[in-house]
Amino acid sequence: MSGWQIDLRIAELLAARLCHELVSPVGAINNGVELLADDPEFAADAAALIAQSAGQATRRLQFYRIAYGSTMPIAGDSARKATLDLFEESKITCVWPEPFERDVSSKLICNLFLVAAEALPRGGTLRLGTRPAGGIELVAAGESARLPAHLPDALVGTPAADAIDTRSVQAAFTASLARRAGLLPSIETPASGEIVFALASGN
């Protein structure tokens, strides 16, 4: 399949993923509104549910606006805050040094965080750093750290459009962004419980 067909496939799947990420908090907001309308005695509980769910939806929108929607340069501190806020809901602890000198876009870093998070199904730590020879790395560390079967081909290989699905689309999109920036993704497993996702110059 041609390049535009692959791009279209990725766009369709990312749109579906974004909708999936928003269904839960938006649905909870609706439940809170219904509770408030049906029984005013539960006004405090309804307000708390609405506030919590609205905050969750806002954090997700702020992150995905950078990761998926932004075509302009994003300040590193904005991307860092959006990333830390997003993963605050999870069992994953993110370490994004401040200040962080790098030659990789914030958009690409945000997407790499999403890819690396797939290697920590039960939680752990994602630590962002630089490579001695240039580029960046994101180390996924945790007792249950494992490399999902779909990740290597989607991130490092060249999958066909019809091979990209809901599981592999995030890695495929990240790889596409990296290559357009002249960077090559790689995956390393230096030790048990540790997986390194790296982006380095392809020159």
RAMOTA-V289360 format. One record per residue. N is the residue number from 1. SS is DSSP state (A for helix, B for strand, O for the rest). OMEGA is omega as a letter, one per 30 degrees, with the letter a starting at -180 (* if undefined). NEAR is the number of other C-alpha atoms within 10 Angstrom. Layout:
BEGIN
{{N SS OMEGA NEAR} {N SS OMEGA NEAR}}
END
This chain:
BEGIN
{{1 O a 8} {2 O a 8} {3 A a 10} {4 A l 10} {5 A l 13} {6 A l 20} {7 A l 14} {8 A l 12} {9 A l 17} {10 A a 22} {11 A l 15} {12 A a 13} {13 A l 19} {14 A l 18} {15 A l 12} {16 A l 12} {17 A l 15} {18 A l 15} {19 A l 11} {20 A a 11} {21 A a 16} {22 A a 16} {23 A a 11} {24 A a 13} {25 A l 21} {26 A l 16} {27 A l 13} {28 A l 19} {29 A l 21} {30 A l 15} {31 A l 15} {32 A l 22} {33 A l 16} {34 A l 12} {35 A l 18} {36 A a 18} {37 A a 13} {38 A a 11} {39 O a 10} {40 A l 11} {41 A a 11} {42 A a 13} {43 A a 16} {44 A l 11} {45 A a 14} {46 A a 23} {47 A l 16} {48 A l 13} {49 A a 20} {50 A a 22} {51 A a 15} {52 A a 15} {53 A l 21} {54 A l 16} {55 A l 13} {56 A l 20} {57 A a 20} {58 A l 17} {59 A a 21} {60 A l 20} {61 A a 19} {62 A l 18} {63 A a 24} {64 A l 20} {65 A l 16} {66 A a 22} {67 A a 23} {68 A a 18} {69 A a 12} {70 O l 12} {71 O l 10} {72 O l 9} {73 O a 10} {74 O l 13} {75 O a 11} {76 A a 18} {77 A l 14} {78 A l 13} {79 A l 22} {80 A a 21} {81 A a 14} {82 A l 23} {83 A l 26} {84 A l 17} {85 A a 18} {86 A a 20} {87 A l 18} {88 O a 14} {89 O a 11} {90 O l 12} {91 O a 13} {92 B l 20} {93 B a 18} {94 B l 22} {95 B l 16} {96 O a 18} {97 O l 11} {98 O f 9} {99 O a 8} {100 O a 13} {101 O a 11} {102 O l 14} {103 O l 12} {104 O a 16} {105 O l 17} {106 A l 21} {107 A a 25} {108 A l 20} {109 A l 23} {110 A l 20} {111 A l 24} {112 A l 26} {113 A l 22} {114 A l 16} {115 A a 23} {116 A l 25} {117 A l 25} {118 O a 19} {119 O a 24} {120 O a 25} {121 O a 15} {122 O l 14} {123 O a 19} {124 B a 22} {125 B l 20} {126 B a 25} {127 B a 18} {128 B l 21} {129 B l 18} {130 B l 17} {131 O a 13} {132 O a 7} {133 O a 8} {134 O a 12} {135 O a 18} {136 B l 22} {137 B l 22} {138 B a 27} {139 B l 23} {140 B a 30} {141 B l 25} {142 O a 20} {143 O a 12} {144 O a 15} {145 O l 22} {146 O a 18} {147 O l 20} {148 O a 13} {149 O a 10} {150 O a 15} {151 A a 21} {152 A a 17} {153 A a 15} {154 A a 24} {155 A a 26} {156 A a 17} {157 O l 13} {158 O a 13} {159 O l 14} {160 O a 13} {161 A a 19} {162 A l 10} {163 A l 14} {164 O a 21} {165 O a 16} {166 O a 12} {167 O a 16} {168 O a 22} {169 A a 25} {170 A l 24} {171 A l 25} {172 A l 27} {173 A l 24} {174 A l 24} {175 A l 25} {176 A l 22} {177 A a 17} {178 A a 24} {179 A l 15} {180 A l 9} {181 O l 14} {182 O a 12} {183 B l 19} {184 B l 20} {185 B l 24} {186 B l 16} {187 B l 19} {188 B l 12} {189 B a 14} {190 B a 9} {191 B l 9} {192 O a 12} {193 O a 17} {194 B l 22} {195 B a 23} {196 B l 20} {197 B a 20} {198 B l 22} {199 B a 25} {200 B a 21} {201 B l 17} {202 O a 11} {203 O * 6}}
END
